[in-house]
Amino acid sequence: MIFVWHAFGFRESPYTTEPVPATEEGDHLLVGREDDIRKLASRILAGGNHPTIEGDNGIGKTSLLQVACYRLRRDFEAGQSQALFIPLRNLFQPNEASTVDEFIKKVYFEIAGTIIEEYPTLRKHASKAPDIKEIEAWLTSPILRSGGVNGSFFGVGGGVSRGASANGGSGFADLGFISTVDAWLRQLFPTVQAGGFICVIDNLELLETTRQARNLLEAIRDPLLNRRGLRWILCGARGIMRTTVSSPRLAGRLSDPIELAPISHDCVADAIRKRIEICGQRPSATAPVGPETFQSLYDILNRNLRHALKSAQDFSFWLHDENLASGDANEYANLFEVWLTTQADQNHTQTALGNRTWQVFDDLAERGGRCSPGDFADFDFNSTTAMRPHVKALEQENLVAISAEDDADKRRKTIYMTSRGWLVRYARNGYQPPAWTRELARL
């Protein structure tokens, strides 16, 4: 059986939704983010407040920080910077089910594991490297191997895989593992200017409410956000970062968010072109969704890169399933238009809503796909209560989603259209992309 992408002349998918890696290739693939990379890198280098990033799901926050971290390390190794920054091996994601103490312990295990993995670099460049045998002794200690460090707290993806446990009892603190790691950090990075390990909390919006997010960050303020040798980057979507960092207890710890906008219409074509070049297995490789077609898809889905990449990949599988993987660029473009129209029509006909709810949906699309409950008058309602059942119906059909709730003001929630919503809108709008993207494309 032939590998799907080989049939098109590619060694791997040019439409993968995985973040670009922190490598030279990832740096080459990330297009249209130069200003954002500069902003993030300058905040990491500056010390003081930890940087934060806010942007819609799928907009490229993780890719941005990966490339920024790669460039910081590249510049250090080239002698252009005196600060050595090394990302921890894994990102952390919030999980309501576990405790802050467990999170702190897992972070320290991750630091110790990263020290071992990066020991040759640290020994060569850091101020003073700890004894690696001491680190390995801690990580293999039977006292620390008594249960499940692999648990789900804060989603340490592929973290300490040896089955070690953070040891829920007081023995962990008594043994002094955290204080020992702190001592290692001070040895490695004696000053702010020396650099540090970059730690990332991603998808903070998974905590659902701004209060939960704020409680988490306030709880780790002193044990983690105020530690020598650790530089944190916090990422979130849908307004949660800006509200959370405004907490008085976090003043002097977190910077205002870098707000990530969608990459431009022109840049997205260049981004796909580079993916096609890098993933091509032979010069004659023909991409199922070429740069120009992808531009149109990107606009139709309201400029969400992850959703556009997924749709391009789905179309590629459809071509392969239908034994159509030997066409030329024009044939693929024509087939894609038919395929996307069919997808839009199917989603539209499968959605049963009343006329008034459809009107809310269409009005929401006309205003860019976002609103808050406080905008009820713009939709010809006399209260948020009157508007609520229509929004609920749209949410149940996965046409809209609702942001993490702001505990201080329920009206500050954001209602926004999903990728399915934009696909259905495409069918209802005469198979045209959103009006605002057409206007931007003409600029």
LUMVONU-846973 format. One record per residue (C-alpha): residue number from 1; residue in three letters; y negated, x, z. Coordinates in Angstrom, 3 decimals, decimal comma. Example, Ala and Ser with C-alpha at 12.3 -4.5 7.8 and 13.67 -1.06 7.14 Angstrom:
<rs>
(1; "ALA"; (4,500; 12,300; 7,800))
(2; "SER"; (1,060; 13,670; 7,140))
</rs>
This chain:
<rs>
(1; "MET"; (0,000; 0,000; 0,000))
(2; "ILE"; (-3,356; 1,469; -1,032))
(3; "PHE"; (-6,052; 1,931; 1,582))
(4; "VAL"; (-8,790; -0,656; 0,947))
(5; "TRP"; (-11,635; 1,845; 0,623))
(6; "HIS"; (-9,625; 4,184; -1,606))
(7; "ALA"; (-9,417; 1,329; -4,109))
(8; "PHE"; (-13,205; 1,477; -4,433))
(9; "GLY"; (-13,294; 5,277; -4,486))
(10; "PHE"; (-14,352; 5,779; -0,842))
(11; "ARG"; (-12,719; 7,787; 1,917))
(12; "GLU"; (-13,975; 5,306; 4,532))
(13; "SER"; (-16,167; 2,240; 4,821))
(14; "PRO"; (-19,825; 2,780; 3,897))
(15; "TYR"; (-20,552; -0,443; 5,795))
(16; "THR"; (-19,195; 0,409; 9,230))
(17; "THR"; (-21,105; -1,269; 12,044))
(18; "GLU"; (-20,465; 1,615; 14,443))
(19; "PRO"; (-23,588; 3,513; 15,577))
(20; "VAL"; (-24,245; 6,693; 13,618))
(21; "PRO"; (-22,871; 9,755; 15,434))
(22; "ALA"; (-24,932; 12,391; 17,230))
(23; "THR"; (-24,293; 14,894; 14,444))
(24; "GLU"; (-26,012; 16,351; 11,396))
(25; "GLU"; (-24,378; 13,620; 9,316))
(26; "GLY"; (-25,667; 10,930; 11,672))
(27; "ASP"; (-29,156; 12,431; 11,438))
(28; "HIS"; (-28,920; 12,216; 7,652))
(29; "LEU"; (-27,746; 8,600; 7,772))
(30; "LEU"; (-30,447; 7,262; 10,080))
(31; "VAL"; (-33,274; 6,241; 7,764))
(32; "GLY"; (-36,639; 4,704; 8,574))
(33; "ARG"; (-36,706; 5,675; 12,248))
(34; "GLU"; (-38,768; 8,880; 12,298))
(35; "ASP"; (-41,559; 7,443; 14,453))
(36; "ASP"; (-39,062; 5,901; 16,877))
(37; "ILE"; (-37,083; 9,150; 17,166))
(38; "ARG"; (-40,292; 11,048; 17,882))
(39; "LYS"; (-41,323; 8,552; 20,573))
(40; "LEU"; (-37,961; 8,659; 22,316))
(41; "ALA"; (-37,559; 12,445; 22,139))
(42; "SER"; (-41,067; 13,024; 23,497))
(43; "ARG"; (-40,373; 10,715; 26,457))
(44; "ILE"; (-37,103; 12,485; 27,240))
(45; "LEU"; (-38,787; 15,890; 27,123))
(46; "ALA"; (-41,777; 14,815; 29,197))
(47; "GLY"; (-39,835; 14,090; 32,380))
(48; "GLY"; (-41,162; 11,569; 34,874))
(49; "ASN"; (-40,502; 7,963; 33,913))
(50; "HIS"; (-37,186; 7,341; 32,204))
(51; "PRO"; (-37,466; 5,936; 28,654))
(52; "THR"; (-36,452; 2,369; 27,831))
(53; "ILE"; (-35,748; 0,753; 24,464))
(54; "GLU"; (-35,937; -2,915; 23,553))
(55; "GLY"; (-34,785; -4,530; 20,329))
(56; "ASP"; (-32,581; -7,271; 18,934))
(57; "ASN"; (-28,816; -6,898; 19,027))
(58; "GLY"; (-27,661; -4,993; 15,951))
(59; "ILE"; (-31,046; -3,456; 15,202))
(60; "GLY"; (-29,909; 0,142; 15,800))
(61; "LYS"; (-30,848; 1,092; 19,381))
(62; "THR"; (-27,697; 3,142; 19,962))
(63; "SER"; (-27,996; 4,950; 16,627))
(64; "LEU"; (-31,586; 5,831; 17,492))
(65; "LEU"; (-30,742; 7,407; 20,827))
(66; "GLN"; (-27,720; 9,230; 19,352))
(67; "VAL"; (-29,858; 10,943; 16,726))
(68; "ALA"; (-32,690; 11,663; 19,177))
(69; "CYS"; (-30,181; 13,381; 21,495))
(70; "TYR"; (-28,711; 15,338; 18,593))
(71; "ARG"; (-32,139; 16,624; 17,555))
(72; "LEU"; (-33,036; 17,664; 21,104))
(73; "ARG"; (-29,868; 19,713; 21,360))
(74; "ARG"; (-30,282; 21,135; 17,864))
(75; "ASP"; (-33,826; 22,248; 18,655))
(76; "PHE"; (-32,662; 23,909; 21,877))
(77; "GLU"; (-29,864; 25,800; 20,132))
(78; "ALA"; (-32,317; 26,907; 17,426))
(79; "GLY"; (-34,663; 28,308; 20,076))
(80; "GLN"; (-37,362; 25,713; 19,386))
(81; "SER"; (-37,124; 24,161; 22,858))
(82; "GLN"; (-36,495; 25,486; 26,363))
(83; "ALA"; (-34,897; 22,250; 27,622))
(84; "LEU"; (-31,142; 21,700; 27,262))
(85; "PHE"; (-30,237; 17,998; 27,134))
(86; "ILE"; (-26,579; 16,974; 26,944))
(87; "PRO"; (-25,526; 13,294; 26,705))
(88; "LEU"; (-22,731; 12,154; 28,992))
(89; "ARG"; (-19,507; 11,489; 27,123))
(90; "ASN"; (-19,837; 7,714; 27,389))
(91; "LEU"; (-22,470; 5,001; 27,680))
(92; "PHE"; (-22,483; 2,495; 30,531))
(93; "GLN"; (-22,652; -1,270; 30,074))
(94; "PRO"; (-23,388; -3,880; 32,740))
(95; "ASN"; (-20,627; -5,920; 34,305))
(96; "GLU"; (-21,497; -8,541; 36,899))
(97; "ALA"; (-18,074; -8,344; 38,546))
(98; "SER"; (-18,428; -4,934; 40,234))
(99; "THR"; (-20,653; -3,252; 42,760))
(100; "VAL"; (-23,468; -0,755; 42,523))
(101; "ASP"; (-21,544; 1,710; 44,719))
(102; "GLU"; (-18,685; 1,700; 42,218))
(103; "PHE"; (-21,130; 2,317; 39,404))
(104; "ILE"; (-22,686; 5,299; 41,177))
(105; "LYS"; (-19,259; 6,844; 41,747))
(106; "LYS"; (-18,291; 6,338; 38,117))
(107; "VAL"; (-21,495; 7,984; 36,935))
(108; "TYR"; (-20,689; 11,027; 39,046))
(109; "PHE"; (-17,139; 11,191; 37,694))
(110; "GLU"; (-18,595; 11,050; 34,190))
(111; "ILE"; (-21,009; 13,883; 35,028))
(112; "ALA"; (-18,161; 16,034; 36,327))
(113; "GLY"; (-16,054; 15,306; 33,244))
(114; "THR"; (-18,956; 16,173; 30,955))
(115; "ILE"; (-19,539; 19,457; 32,797))
(116; "ILE"; (-15,921; 20,418; 32,053))
(117; "GLU"; (-16,164; 19,348; 28,414))
(118; "GLU"; (-19,465; 21,171; 27,882))
(119; "TYR"; (-18,683; 24,137; 30,132))
(120; "PRO"; (-18,905; 26,831; 27,410))
(121; "THR"; (-22,421; 25,649; 26,481))
(122; "LEU"; (-23,509; 25,305; 30,106))
(123; "ARG"; (-22,156; 28,719; 31,038))
(124; "LYS"; (-24,036; 30,269; 28,134))
(125; "HIS"; (-27,373; 28,481; 28,462))
(126; "ALA"; (-27,798; 26,798; 31,853))
(127; "SER"; (-29,531; 28,457; 34,784))
(128; "LYS"; (-26,301; 28,798; 36,775))
(129; "ALA"; (-22,969; 27,162; 35,984))
(130; "PRO"; (-20,722; 25,946; 38,822))
(131; "ASP"; (-17,148; 27,167; 39,187))
(132; "ILE"; (-15,106; 25,067; 36,765))
(133; "LYS"; (-12,014; 25,418; 38,951))
(134; "GLU"; (-13,907; 23,694; 41,743))
(135; "ILE"; (-14,785; 20,808; 39,412))
(136; "GLU"; (-11,215; 20,448; 38,183))
(137; "ALA"; (-9,955; 20,529; 41,759))
(138; "TRP"; (-12,209; 17,604; 42,661))
(139; "LEU"; (-11,171; 15,564; 39,621))
(140; "THR"; (-7,442; 16,140; 40,199))
(141; "SER"; (-7,585; 15,684; 43,971))
(142; "PRO"; (-4,830; 13,264; 45,107))
(143; "ILE"; (-7,343; 11,697; 47,485))
(144; "LEU"; (-9,472; 10,703; 44,499))
(145; "ARG"; (-6,462; 9,488; 42,490))
(146; "SER"; (-5,553; 6,522; 44,683))
(147; "GLY"; (-6,468; 3,601; 42,471))
(148; "GLY"; (-8,317; 2,461; 39,372))
(149; "VAL"; (-11,292; 4,480; 38,224))
(150; "ASN"; (-10,497; 2,979; 34,817))
(151; "GLY"; (-11,750; -0,408; 36,012))
(152; "SER"; (-14,318; -2,289; 33,987))
(153; "PHE"; (-17,417; -1,673; 36,053))
(154; "PHE"; (-20,335; -1,170; 33,753))
(155; "GLY"; (-17,958; -0,725; 30,852))
(156; "VAL"; (-17,468; 3,023; 30,881))
(157; "GLY"; (-15,806; 3,097; 27,460))
(158; "GLY"; (-12,966; 5,590; 27,462))
(159; "GLY"; (-14,301; 7,215; 30,627))
(160; "VAL"; (-12,096; 9,056; 33,099))
(161; "SER"; (-8,764; 8,324; 31,446))
(162; "ARG"; (-6,552; 10,161; 33,892))
(163; "GLY"; (-6,118; 7,048; 36,047))
(164; "ALA"; (-8,146; 8,473; 38,913))
(165; "SER"; (-9,861; 6,148; 41,345))
(166; "ALA"; (-13,285; 6,168; 42,866))
(167; "ASN"; (-11,500; 5,538; 46,214))
(168; "GLY"; (-13,073; 2,418; 47,658))
(169; "GLY"; (-12,890; 3,688; 51,235))
(170; "SER"; (-15,401; 5,766; 53,173))
(171; "GLY"; (-13,291; 8,871; 52,548))
(172; "PHE"; (-14,952; 9,331; 49,178))
(173; "ALA"; (-18,390; 9,814; 50,744))
(174; "ASP"; (-16,922; 11,903; 53,582))
(175; "LEU"; (-15,329; 14,293; 51,125))
(176; "GLY"; (-18,740; 14,888; 49,686))
(177; "PHE"; (-17,956; 14,554; 46,002))
(178; "ILE"; (-21,369; 13,070; 45,183))
(179; "SER"; (-23,201; 15,737; 47,176))
(180; "THR"; (-21,122; 18,393; 45,478))
(181; "VAL"; (-22,030; 17,087; 42,020))
(182; "ASP"; (-25,684; 16,935; 43,101))
(183; "ALA"; (-25,445; 20,603; 44,027))
(184; "TRP"; (-23,976; 21,384; 40,610))
(185; "LEU"; (-26,842; 19,509; 38,939))
(186; "ARG"; (-29,413; 21,532; 40,871))
(187; "GLN"; (-27,674; 24,744; 39,836))
(188; "LEU"; (-27,530; 23,764; 36,185))
(189; "PHE"; (-31,019; 22,274; 35,918))
(190; "PRO"; (-33,222; 23,688; 38,704))
(191; "THR"; (-36,431; 22,296; 37,160))
(192; "VAL"; (-37,410; 19,263; 35,107))
(193; "GLN"; (-38,282; 21,625; 32,265))
(194; "ALA"; (-34,706; 22,978; 32,210))
(195; "GLY"; (-33,326; 19,689; 30,853))
(196; "GLY"; (-30,438; 17,601; 32,131))
(197; "PHE"; (-27,651; 15,205; 31,289))
(198; "ILE"; (-28,693; 12,117; 29,345))
(199; "CYS"; (-27,234; 8,930; 30,819))
(200; "VAL"; (-27,468; 5,613; 28,961))
(201; "ILE"; (-27,208; 2,039; 30,186))
(202; "ASP"; (-26,791; -0,072; 27,060))
(203; "ASN"; (-26,860; -3,848; 26,514))
(204; "LEU"; (-28,653; -4,618; 29,758))
(205; "GLU"; (-29,016; -8,219; 28,548))
(206; "LEU"; (-25,325; -8,752; 29,384))
(207; "LEU"; (-26,474; -9,423; 32,950))
(208; "GLU"; (-27,829; -12,791; 31,682))
(209; "THR"; (-30,922; -12,996; 33,896))
(210; "THR"; (-33,855; -10,703; 34,488))
(211; "ARG"; (-33,250; -10,951; 38,225))
(212; "GLN"; (-29,760; -9,479; 37,885))
(213; "ALA"; (-31,063; -6,673; 35,684))
(214; "ARG"; (-33,933; -5,974; 38,066))
(215; "ASN"; (-31,597; -5,974; 41,088))
(216; "LEU"; (-29,324; -3,446; 39,415))
(217; "LEU"; (-32,108; -1,043; 38,496))
(218; "GLU"; (-33,785; -1,333; 41,884))
(219; "ALA"; (-30,439; -0,584; 43,552))
(220; "ILE"; (-29,901; 2,612; 41,543))
(221; "ARG"; (-33,538; 3,712; 41,734))
(222; "ASP"; (-33,027; 6,337; 44,434))
(223; "PRO"; (-29,345; 7,289; 44,043))
(224; "LEU"; (-29,507; 7,737; 40,253))
(225; "LEU"; (-32,991; 7,351; 38,775))
(226; "ASN"; (-34,401; 9,935; 41,177))
(227; "ARG"; (-31,823; 12,687; 40,695))
(228; "ARG"; (-32,571; 16,187; 39,418))
(229; "GLY"; (-30,680; 16,918; 36,230))
(230; "LEU"; (-30,264; 13,288; 35,106))
(231; "ARG"; (-32,372; 11,702; 32,375))
(232; "TRP"; (-31,752; 7,997; 31,874))
(233; "ILE"; (-32,268; 5,844; 28,774))
(234; "LEU"; (-32,077; 2,089; 29,306))
(235; "CYS"; (-31,534; -0,282; 26,378))
(236; "GLY"; (-31,748; -4,049; 26,203))
(237; "ALA"; (-32,442; -6,961; 23,901))
(238; "ARG"; (-34,307; -10,239; 23,880))
(239; "GLY"; (-37,176; -9,432; 26,205))
(240; "ILE"; (-35,160; -8,322; 29,209))
(241; "MET"; (-36,453; -4,745; 29,335))
(242; "ARG"; (-40,179; -5,481; 29,430))
(243; "THR"; (-39,775; -8,057; 32,192))
(244; "THR"; (-37,426; -5,858; 34,199))
(245; "VAL"; (-39,473; -2,645; 34,111))
(246; "SER"; (-42,504; -4,532; 35,443))
(247; "SER"; (-40,891; -4,658; 38,903))
(248; "PRO"; (-43,183; -2,961; 41,486))
(249; "ARG"; (-40,165; -1,140; 42,955))
(250; "LEU"; (-39,511; 0,500; 39,586))
(251; "ALA"; (-43,076; 1,716; 39,105))
(252; "GLY"; (-43,019; 5,452; 38,480))
(253; "ARG"; (-39,364; 5,377; 37,420))
(254; "LEU"; (-39,236; 3,559; 34,066))
(255; "SER"; (-41,570; 3,725; 31,085))
(256; "ASP"; (-42,699; 0,719; 29,066))
(257; "PRO"; (-40,133; -0,077; 26,364))
(258; "ILE"; (-40,150; 1,433; 22,917))
(259; "GLU"; (-39,983; -1,773; 20,885))
(260; "LEU"; (-37,610; -1,370; 17,969))
(261; "ALA"; (-38,435; -3,396; 14,858))
(262; "PRO"; (-36,058; -3,882; 11,904))
(263; "ILE"; (-36,088; -1,023; 9,422))
(264; "SER"; (-38,162; -1,822; 6,361))
(265; "HIS"; (-36,970; -3,486; 3,162))
(266; "ASP"; (-37,363; -0,216; 1,221))
(267; "CYS"; (-35,716; 1,989; 3,838))
(268; "VAL"; (-32,587; -0,161; 4,075))
(269; "ALA"; (-31,779; 0,510; 0,411))
(270; "ASP"; (-32,103; 4,241; 1,051))
(271; "ALA"; (-29,891; 3,920; 4,144))
(272; "ILE"; (-27,096; 2,277; 2,156))
(273; "ARG"; (-27,513; 4,760; -0,684))
(274; "LYS"; (-26,925; 7,637; 1,748))
(275; "ARG"; (-23,872; 5,923; 3,236))
(276; "ILE"; (-22,431; 5,477; -0,245))
(277; "GLU"; (-23,055; 9,147; -1,091))
(278; "ILE"; (-21,444; 10,440; 2,110))
(279; "CYS"; (-18,416; 8,113; 2,065))
(280; "GLY"; (-17,678; 8,426; -1,662))
(281; "GLN"; (-14,335; 10,057; -2,428))
(282; "ARG"; (-15,071; 10,601; -6,097))
(283; "PRO"; (-18,230; 10,665; -8,250))
(284; "SER"; (-17,178; 7,470; -10,021))
(285; "ALA"; (-16,981; 5,465; -6,786))
(286; "THR"; (-18,685; 2,081; -7,152))
(287; "ALA"; (-19,900; 0,392; -4,001))
(288; "PRO"; (-18,942; -3,284; -3,648))
(289; "VAL"; (-22,453; -3,964; -2,346))
(290; "GLY"; (-24,982; -1,598; -3,886))
(291; "PRO"; (-28,411; -0,718; -2,470))
(292; "GLU"; (-30,347; -3,459; -4,278))
(293; "THR"; (-27,805; -6,164; -3,465))
(294; "PHE"; (-27,741; -5,001; 0,142))
(295; "GLN"; (-31,527; -5,284; 0,305))
(296; "SER"; (-31,275; -8,962; -0,605))
(297; "LEU"; (-28,482; -9,555; 1,910))
(298; "TYR"; (-30,503; -7,790; 4,607))
(299; "ASP"; (-33,460; -10,091; 3,984))
(300; "ILE"; (-31,300; -13,227; 3,885))
(301; "LEU"; (-29,891; -12,359; 7,324))
(302; "ASN"; (-33,407; -11,806; 8,676))
(303; "ARG"; (-33,190; -8,017; 8,587))
(304; "ASN"; (-30,378; -7,528; 11,061))
(305; "LEU"; (-28,610; -4,370; 9,917))
(306; "ARG"; (-25,375; -4,890; 11,849))
(307; "HIS"; (-24,883; -8,414; 10,509))
(308; "ALA"; (-25,684; -7,325; 6,954))
(309; "LEU"; (-23,181; -4,458; 7,186))
(310; "LYS"; (-20,502; -6,824; 8,469))
(311; "SER"; (-21,090; -9,236; 5,580))
(312; "ALA"; (-20,923; -6,376; 3,065))
(313; "GLN"; (-17,632; -5,287; 4,583))
(314; "ASP"; (-16,255; -8,856; 4,524))
(315; "PHE"; (-17,140; -9,128; 0,826))
(316; "SER"; (-15,386; -5,818; 0,135))
(317; "PHE"; (-12,191; -7,103; 1,750))
(318; "TRP"; (-12,453; -10,303; -0,289))
(319; "LEU"; (-12,724; -8,293; -3,515))
(320; "HIS"; (-9,664; -6,288; -2,547))
(321; "ASP"; (-7,681; -9,387; -1,546))
(322; "GLU"; (-8,504; -11,035; -4,881))
(323; "ASN"; (-7,540; -7,900; -6,873))
(324; "LEU"; (-11,123; -7,484; -8,041))
(325; "ALA"; (-11,676; -3,933; -6,779))
(326; "SER"; (-11,997; -2,374; -10,231))
(327; "GLY"; (-15,295; -3,845; -11,400))
(328; "ASP"; (-18,598; -2,195; -12,182))
(329; "ALA"; (-21,859; -2,538; -10,253))
(330; "ASN"; (-23,083; -5,539; -12,260))
(331; "GLU"; (-19,795; -7,398; -11,858))
(332; "TYR"; (-19,822; -6,786; -8,114))
(333; "ALA"; (-23,434; -7,974; -7,833))
(334; "ASN"; (-22,630; -11,221; -9,665))
(335; "LEU"; (-19,492; -11,806; -7,624))
(336; "PHE"; (-21,386; -11,134; -4,422))
(337; "GLU"; (-23,963; -13,804; -5,238))
(338; "VAL"; (-21,175; -16,349; -5,785))
(339; "TRP"; (-19,335; -15,243; -2,638))
(340; "LEU"; (-22,425; -15,395; -0,416))
(341; "THR"; (-23,427; -18,805; -1,771))
(342; "THR"; (-19,929; -20,083; -1,027))
(343; "GLN"; (-20,066; -18,668; 2,504))
(344; "ALA"; (-23,441; -20,303; 3,104))
(345; "ASP"; (-22,278; -23,666; 1,729))
(346; "GLN"; (-19,110; -23,642; 3,823))
(347; "ASN"; (-21,008; -22,902; 7,019))
(348; "HIS"; (-23,574; -25,564; 6,178))
(349; "THR"; (-21,068; -28,330; 5,425))
(350; "GLN"; (-19,053; -27,490; 8,553))
(351; "THR"; (-22,109; -28,066; 10,752))
(352; "ALA"; (-22,669; -31,661; 11,872))
(353; "LEU"; (-26,141; -32,290; 13,290))
(354; "GLY"; (-28,552; -35,196; 13,390))
(355; "ASN"; (-31,649; -35,293; 11,199))
(356; "ARG"; (-34,011; -34,549; 14,095))
(357; "THR"; (-32,010; -31,498; 15,138))
(358; "TRP"; (-31,934; -30,250; 11,546))
(359; "GLN"; (-35,708; -30,629; 11,488))
(360; "VAL"; (-35,997; -28,452; 14,605))
(361; "PHE"; (-33,756; -25,889; 12,915))
(362; "ASP"; (-35,797; -25,829; 9,703))
(363; "ASP"; (-39,093; -25,638; 11,595))
(364; "LEU"; (-37,731; -22,770; 13,675))
(365; "ALA"; (-36,760; -20,875; 10,515))
(366; "GLU"; (-40,227; -21,409; 9,034))
(367; "ARG"; (-41,831; -19,782; 12,066))
(368; "GLY"; (-39,630; -16,669; 11,830))
(369; "GLY"; (-36,591; -17,831; 13,773))
(370; "ARG"; (-38,010; -17,489; 17,292))
(371; "CYS"; (-39,673; -19,714; 19,847))
(372; "SER"; (-39,695; -20,425; 23,564))
(373; "PRO"; (-39,181; -23,735; 25,400))
(374; "GLY"; (-42,918; -23,752; 26,032))
(375; "ASP"; (-43,535; -24,176; 22,291))
(376; "PHE"; (-42,231; -27,765; 22,360))
(377; "ALA"; (-45,488; -29,217; 20,983))
(378; "ASP"; (-45,149; -27,117; 17,818))
(379; "PHE"; (-41,941; -29,046; 17,123))
(380; "ASP"; (-43,585; -32,438; 17,781))
(381; "PHE"; (-42,063; -32,971; 21,226))
(382; "ASN"; (-44,014; -34,054; 24,277))
(383; "SER"; (-42,042; -31,919; 26,761))
(384; "THR"; (-39,453; -29,171; 27,068))
(385; "THR"; (-37,045; -31,818; 28,348))
(386; "ALA"; (-37,322; -33,759; 25,091))
(387; "MET"; (-36,690; -30,638; 23,019))
(388; "ARG"; (-33,793; -29,316; 25,121))
(389; "PRO"; (-30,880; -31,431; 23,734))
(390; "HIS"; (-31,709; -30,407; 20,170))
(391; "VAL"; (-31,761; -26,723; 21,103))
(392; "LYS"; (-28,489; -27,213; 22,976))
(393; "ALA"; (-26,903; -28,787; 19,891))
(394; "LEU"; (-28,030; -25,850; 17,746))
(395; "GLU"; (-26,673; -23,412; 20,318))
(396; "GLN"; (-23,277; -25,151; 20,373))
(397; "GLU"; (-23,061; -24,725; 16,593))
(398; "ASN"; (-23,937; -21,011; 16,943))
(399; "LEU"; (-27,099; -21,493; 14,899))
(400; "VAL"; (-29,326; -20,266; 17,730))
(401; "ALA"; (-28,855; -18,226; 20,887))
(402; "ILE"; (-30,954; -18,069; 24,038))
(403; "SER"; (-32,211; -14,906; 25,670))
(404; "ALA"; (-31,524; -13,721; 29,187))
(405; "GLU"; (-33,246; -16,088; 31,539))
(406; "ASP"; (-36,499; -15,104; 33,198))
(407; "ASP"; (-36,143; -16,233; 36,807))
(408; "ALA"; (-39,883; -16,242; 37,394))
(409; "ASP"; (-40,671; -18,556; 34,473))
(410; "LYS"; (-37,963; -20,565; 32,701))
(411; "ARG"; (-40,348; -21,195; 29,795))
(412; "ARG"; (-40,305; -17,491; 28,916))
(413; "LYS"; (-36,752; -17,646; 27,573))
(414; "THR"; (-36,504; -16,841; 23,877))
(415; "ILE"; (-34,661; -19,124; 21,468))
(416; "TYR"; (-33,718; -17,211; 18,329))
(417; "MET"; (-31,653; -17,862; 15,221))
(418; "THR"; (-28,278; -16,160; 14,882))
(419; "SER"; (-26,863; -14,565; 11,733))
(420; "ARG"; (-24,891; -17,774; 11,138))
(421; "GLY"; (-28,135; -19,684; 11,500))
(422; "TRP"; (-29,805; -17,578; 8,812))
(423; "LEU"; (-26,801; -18,007; 6,523))
(424; "VAL"; (-26,977; -21,796; 6,928))
(425; "ARG"; (-30,731; -21,646; 6,366))
(426; "TYR"; (-30,040; -19,804; 3,100))
(427; "ALA"; (-28,054; -22,827; 1,910))
(428; "ARG"; (-30,689; -25,299; 3,100))
(429; "ASN"; (-33,535; -23,297; 1,569))
(430; "GLY"; (-32,359; -23,325; -2,049))
(431; "TYR"; (-30,554; -19,977; -1,667))
(432; "GLN"; (-33,771; -18,088; -0,987))
(433; "PRO"; (-34,330; -15,482; 1,767))
(434; "PRO"; (-36,752; -16,335; 4,593))
(435; "ALA"; (-40,311; -16,745; 3,318))
(436; "TRP"; (-41,725; -14,034; 5,564))
(437; "THR"; (-39,291; -11,412; 4,220))
(438; "ARG"; (-40,263; -12,279; 0,637))
(439; "GLU"; (-43,915; -11,774; 1,519))
(440; "LEU"; (-43,220; -8,386; 3,142))
(441; "ALA"; (-41,133; -7,261; 0,167))
(442; "ARG"; (-44,122; -7,829; -2,119))
(443; "LEU"; (-46,399; -5,576; -0,040))
</rs>
